Amino acid sequence: MKPQKGFTLIELMIVIAILGILISIALPAYLDYVTRTKNAECLNVAAGAKIAVSETAQDRGGIDMVTATNTGYSFAASSYCASVDVGASGVITAVSSPGASTPVTFTLRPSLESGRLEWDCSVASGTNLTLVPAECR
């Protein structure tokens, strides 16, 4: 009698069950990663506004003198960024548009520290932090 070669049905079913468990864990984590990456693009688009605010604060002599009008910043649409607005005192509001998930609103607040601008990034309370890039958590 020849020895059996290959896998039995139960061994194949165990492998499929293990793969199913791994996929059920990995797929949601991957989808969160994709959305977080799309939201990070909106922060990258807002970097232009940060430069405009920094230059205006340097030119005008402080953050309090920064307004949306005197920065000269204009937002150019992006696939994953709905809007970037500069407000009073250089506060920047960026709203993402990641597609199927809920948009995230980022607020970037400048503060003057030892002659340079430091930026504090925050999101609205109740925002799912798994969809927010690490720099704003």
Secondary structure, DSSP 4 states (H G I P E B T S, - for coil): -PPP-S--HHHHHHHHHHHHHHHHHHHHHHHHHHHHHHHHHHHHHTHHHHHHHHHHHHHHTSGGG--HHHH------BTTEEEEEE-GGG-EEEEE--SSSPP-EEEEEEEEETTEEEEEEEE-TT--GGGS-GGG-
